[in-house]
Amino acid sequence: MKLALITDAWQPQVNGVVTTLMELVREMQALGHQVEVIHPGMFDTRSCPGYAGIDLAVRPGKALAHRLDAMAPDAIHLATEGPLGWAGRGYCLKRGLAFTTAYHTRFPEILKAALRVPLWMGYALFRHYHKHSSGVLVPTPSVLTMLQLRGFRNLRSWTHGVDMQLFSYQEESQIYAPLGMLARPVSLFVGRVSYEKNIEAFLNLDVPGTKVVCGVGPLEAGLRERYPHVRWLGVLARDVLAQVYAAADVFVMPSRSETFGLVMLEAMSTGTPVAAYPVEGPLEVVGSPPQGGVLDDDLASAWYSALAVPRHVARQRAQTFGWGFASQLFVSYLVPARAGTPLDVRPLLHTTVTQLSPNS
């Protein structure tokens, strides 16, 4: 099968969506599928207002159409709702092609926090975007239910995974040499330093030890100045990030607007338990009842309790998420771009999705 994967999120951006898509492409190629990623780096770009480090394609419609015409893909997936996603949507509708989409990020909440756009208006816009999708892939059941209540249709329950080898298990929290000897316990946050992450709930936690932040974003400069005692590491290579996860005693997820929260899986894979609010994302990733950490409406209480979670328990929870299952589930949701032309998914014949579970 030849898949056109159209995304506004790709390298050199560093975020959970990019990581998810890169892992997905790697797994699909291993299954024997041909994947062409169409991303902003192929077009003229400009920086996203308020989000340094995220470049968006400028008027990509004509160039995108030329690429898709030349490629003639068997299936088309629009991974994001940015300029390339909208251009891909327009291309498909104009030519009568079927396509699938995904809901990775709660952009209406971001628009409300950053630009004060009312939630109903943001959700109306994204409901319109996904209206003609043959399948909207959603990473957690709770987010799927929320979208159903907001009038979204053709929703498909998907999931994500974690690279268990890269984020290898450590029986005890390690020392990350570039940081030197830090006061313990070490509390870690990894993610965009932006509006939707509610990062100040982490920075204001009245807990002992050292706080470490990995990530960049529009709020970074101001927060660095206000919280000078926090160790700010910026963006790290994936192998280095794995060492930082393993050096933490607790991973703190302060966000209340996650669709999944891949960073929690990565932390748990190294054995670092999670402290988070009992909301969408952590409820599915950490577990309900919690297994890979502690969920509490009082984040400080969650933090203190998470310290007592054995590292092997956090690792065991991460092991229930596998990219093999997630990628095959993704393939099962794809639709032929052209009616009457079935997709060739022969790599799946010996391992059907119905035979798999997240524990496989």
N, C-alpha and C positions, 0 to 999 in steps of 0.2 A: 504494500500500500504506500502511496505517495501522499504525505500530509503537508499542507501549508500551515505552519504555526505562526500566527501574526500577533506580535506583542510589542507594547510600548515599554515594557520592562525587560532589559537585557543588559549584559555586561557593557560598560564597566560599572553600571549601577550595582549597589550591594544592598539587597533586601530579600525578604522571604519569598517574594514572587519570583525573582530571578533564580534563586536557589532551587525552588520547586520546579521551574521550567527546565533548568539545566539537567536536573536529575531525571525528569520525565523524558527528555530527549535522549539521554544516555540509555535509559532502560528500553525505550522504543526501538532504538537502533540495535540494541542487543537482541530484540525480538525479530529483527529482520526487516523493520519498516524503514522507509526513506523519509526523513523529516527535513524540511527546509524552513529554517527560522527566518522570518522577515521582521527586522527590528530597526530602531531609529538610526543606528549607525550606517544604514544603507541610504539615508536620505539627508537632505539639508535639515539642520536642527537648530533649536534655540532652547535656552535654559527654561525650565518650568518656573513660572513666577512663584517666589517664596520657597522653592525647593532646589537649592544649589546641589549640583551633582546629578540631577535628573534632566536629561535632554530629551525633548520631544520633537518628532518629525514635523516639519512645516509643509503644509499643503501637499501631502504625499499621494493624493488620489490617483493622478495620472501615472506616476512612476510605479505605484503599487499595482495598478491595473496591467501595465506592461509586464511586470514580473509574473503575475498570476496567469496572464494569457500564455506566456512562454512556458510556464511550469505545468499548466493543465493538471492541477492536483486532483487526486481521488477524493480527498476530504479536506475541509477547511475549518480550522479552529481559531476563534478570536479570543485570545487569552486575557486581554485588558480592554478597558473602556476609554482609552486615550485617542489621540488623532489617528493612529494606525488602525485601532479597533473600529472607529467610526468609518474610516475609509474602506476597510475590508467589508464592513456591513453594507455600505452603499454599493460596492462592487457586486456583492452577492445578490442583493435585492434587484439591481438593475439587470442582471443576467439570469435571474431565476434560479440561483444556486442555493442549495441547502448548506447550513453551517451550524456549528455549535459554539457556545461561549462559556465563560467561567466567571464566577464572582469571587475574586480573591481578596478584595479590599473594601472596607466600608467607607467608600468615598463620600456618601452623604454626610456622615459624621465629620469627616475632614473638612468638607465645604462649610459646614456649620461652624466648626471651631476656628477655621482660618478666615472665612469670608462672611460669616453670619448668614449663610444661605439657609432658609428654613428646611428642616428635615423633609417635610412633605414634598417640597419642590425638588430636592435632590433625589429622593426616591422616585418621583414621577419621571424625572429625566432618565434614570437608569432602568426603570421599568420599560420605558419606551425603547431604550437601546436593546434590551434583551427580548423584546416582544416577539420578533420573528425567528428567534433561535430555536433550532430543533432539539436543543438540550442545554440547559444552563447548569454547569457543573459547580456544585457547592461543597466545600470541604467538611462541613459538620452538620449533623441533623438539626441542631438548635438554630443555626443560621438559615437552614432550609425552611424550617417552620416560620421563622421571622419573615422571610421573603414571601412565603405563601400568604401570610396574614396581610402583607402589603400589596398583594395582587399580582405577584410574579407567577409565571406559568412555566411548564415544561422543565421543572427543576429535577436535577439528578444528584443523588447523594454520592459524593466522591470522598477521597481522603488523601493524605500526604504520608510521606515516610521520612526516614532518617538514615544517613550513611553510618552504620554501626561500626565500620572499620575506621573511618576517619575520626569519628568522635568516640574513641575507644574508652573502655571502662577503666577507672582507677579506684582501687579499694579505699584509698585515703586521698583527701584533697592534697594537691601537689603545690610545689613552689614554682611560680613563673618567674624565672631568673631576671628578665628585664625590669620587673617591678620591685625586685629585692624582697626583703622580709616585711610583709605587711601585718599590721595588727589584725588578729583574728577575732571573730569570724569575718570572712570576706564575702560581701554581698555583691552580686553581679547583675547588671542589666545589659542586654544586647539588643540593639534595634535602632530604628530611626529616631533621632532626637527631634521629635516633631509633635504637633498639636494633639494628634489622636492617641499618643502613647501614654498620656497622663504621667509622664516621667517624674514630675515633682512629687507625686505621692511616694515614689521611691526615694528621691533625694531628701525628703523631709522626714523619713522614718527615724524615729528616736531609738536606734539600736546600736549596740557596741560594735567595734571593729572598723573595717574599711569598706567604703563603697567604691565600686569600679563600674565605669560606663564604657561600652564599646559601641561606636556608631557616630554618625554625623547627621546634621539636619538643620532646619531653619532656626531652631531655638538654641542651638549649641553655644554660640558665642555669649549670649546673655546668661545662660545657665552656668557656663564655666566661670564667669565673673562672680556670680552670686554664690557659687558652691566651690570655692577654691580647694577645699580639703578632699573633694572627690577626685579619684584618679581617672582622668579622661584619656582613653587610648585611641580614639578615632576609629578608622576602618582598618581591619586586620585581614591578612590572608587567611584562608580557611584552615590551613594546618596550624597556624599560630592561634587562631581563635579557639581551636579545639584544646590547646594547652591552657588558655585562659579559663574556659569552662571548667576544666579539671582542677584548676587552682582555686575555684570558688567553694564556699561552704553552703551557700544558698543562692539560687537564682531567683530574682524577684521580677515578676511580670505585673506591672502596675496598670496596664491597659484594661479598659472596660469595653473596648470596641474591636476585639480581634475576630477575624473569621476563622482562624486556626491557631497560629502562634508556633511556627516551626522552631523558633529559638528555644522554646521550652523542651521540645523533643531532643534537640541537640545537647542541652544541658543534662537532661536525665540520662542520655546515652552514656555520658562520661561518669555518671553516678551522682551528679549534683542535684539535690531535690529542689522543687519549685515552691515558692510562696506566691499566691495569686488570689484575686477575687473570684468568687463562685459565679462566673459569667461565661457567655459563649466563648469558646476557644479553650480556656483552662478546664472547663467542665468535661470536654471531650478528650483533651490531650493528657491532663493530669489524672483524669478519671473521676467518676462519680459513683460510689464514694471515692475520695482521693486515694491514689496509689503511688504516684510518683512525686508527691509533695503534699502540701496542705492548702486548702482553699478556705478563706474566711473573709467576711465583710470588713473585719478589722485586719488590715494588712500587716500590722505589727504582730498581732497574735498569730497570723499565718506564718510569719517569719520565725518567731520563737519555736513554734511547733515543728516547722520544717527542719530545724536543726537536729531534731531527734529521729528523722526518717533515715533508716539505713541506706547507704549508697547503693547496695545491691538491689534494693527494692525499687529505687528510681530507675536503675538500669533495666530491670525486668519490665517495667511499664513501657519504656521506650522500645523494647524488643517486640511489642505487640503491633508496631507500625512498620510495615515493610514496603519498599519501593516497588518490588516485584508485583505485589497485589495491586498497589495504586495505579501502576502503569497499565496493567491489563484491564483494570476496571475502566480507565480512561479510554482505551481502545474500544471497549465494548459500547461506549456511548457515542462514538463518532458515527456520522451518517454520510452516505454517498453525496458528493456535491451535486451530481447529476442523477436525476431520477432514472431508474432502470439499470443503473450500473453498480452492482453490488461491490462492497469493499472486500479486498483480499486480505483476510486476517488469518491466513493459514498457520502462522507461528503460534496461534492460540489453540489449535485443534487438540493438542494432547494435554492442555492444561486450561480448561475452561474457567471463566470467572466464577461460575456457580460452584466450582469445587474448591474455591479458595476462601480463606478467611484472613483477617488482619494478623492472626497468630501464625500463619504459615510461613 
